[in-house]
Amino acid sequence: MKARLNEARIRFSKTHDLEHLLDLVAPVEPLWLMMKPRLKSLTLFAVTVRYPGMFADPVKARAAFESCKRFRALARLSLGLKP
């Protein structure tokens, strides 16, 4: 999303908040809004699980991985890239 924001010359601050980044990029990539619930949950993984004592159980990790795959496929389709 940050690359697409840069390409569209949309300014954004340093953040790991995927929901916020999605709101910013929505005017140029409105189809990406369908991923909002999944991206909201992924934001938790951006920071929380990087610290000692914090981890994702296998079920949550697999769900996060699937969300990433779905968003990647949607983004590649939107950008005219091969799946």
Phi, psi and omega per residue, in radians:
M1 nan -0.642 -3.129
K2 -1.128 -0.664 3.106
A3 -1.121 -0.723 3.129
R4 -1.171 -0.656 3.071
L5 -1.091 -0.779 3.099
N6 -1.049 -0.805 -3.128
E7 -1.042 -0.662 -3.132
A8 -1.486 0.042 -3.132
R9 1.025 0.691 3.068
I10 -1.776 2.124 -3.102
R11 -1.341 2.534 3.087
F12 -2.634 2.729 3.138
S13 -1.607 2.940 3.063
K14 -1.102 2.185 3.141
T15 -2.838 2.719 2.980
H16 -1.922 0.122 -3.093
D17 -1.390 1.706 -3.069
L18 -1.151 -0.570 3.110
E19 -1.148 -0.717 3.097
H20 -1.129 -0.790 3.115
L21 -1.078 -0.672 3.107
L22 -1.106 -0.736 3.106
D23 -1.047 -0.646 3.137
L24 -1.238 -0.672 -3.062
V25 -1.493 -0.238 -3.080
A26 -0.932 -0.648 3.132
P27 -1.073 -0.487 3.140
V28 -1.791 -0.281 3.119
E29 -2.381 1.160 -3.055
P30 -1.090 -0.486 3.129
L31 -1.137 -0.418 -3.125
W32 -1.170 -0.328 -3.123
L33 -1.051 -0.439 3.118
M34 -1.092 -0.323 -3.133
M35 -1.586 0.038 -3.024
K36 -0.943 -0.839 3.140
P37 -1.056 -0.705 3.136
R38 -1.193 -0.711 3.140
L39 -1.191 -0.589 3.094
K40 -1.056 -0.775 3.131
S41 -1.225 -0.555 3.120
L42 -1.183 -0.488 -3.139
T43 -0.987 -0.624 3.120
L44 -1.061 -0.588 -3.128
F45 -1.355 -0.311 -3.096
A46 -1.119 -0.552 -3.066
V47 -2.183 -0.891 -2.972
T48 -0.903 -0.880 -3.017
V49 -1.350 0.013 3.121
R50 -1.491 -0.122 -3.071
Y51 -1.774 2.579 3.125
P52 -0.953 2.404 3.127
G53 1.522 -0.207 3.124
M54 -1.881 2.307 3.141
F55 -2.692 2.883 3.074
A56 -1.847 2.329 3.075
D57 -1.232 2.860 -3.076
P58 -0.975 -0.626 -3.125
V59 -1.176 -0.810 3.122
K60 -1.155 -0.666 3.129
A61 -1.120 -0.745 3.129
R62 -1.145 -0.720 3.120
A63 -1.107 -0.718 3.113
A64 -1.121 -0.731 3.124
F65 -1.084 -0.739 3.113
E66 -1.118 -0.690 3.094
S67 -1.084 -0.742 3.115
C68 -1.079 -0.781 3.132
K69 -1.069 -0.740 -3.137
R70 -1.134 -0.765 -3.139
F71 -1.159 -0.718 3.123
R72 -1.029 -0.787 3.133
A73 -1.086 -0.772 3.123
L74 -1.100 -0.776 -3.130
A75 -1.118 -0.770 3.136
R76 -1.093 -0.726 3.102
L77 -1.075 -0.798 -3.127
S78 -1.094 -0.599 -3.102
L79 -1.578 0.043 3.113
G80 1.294 0.461 3.130
L81 -1.740 2.770 3.108
K82 -1.169 2.545 3.134
P83 -1.049 nan nan
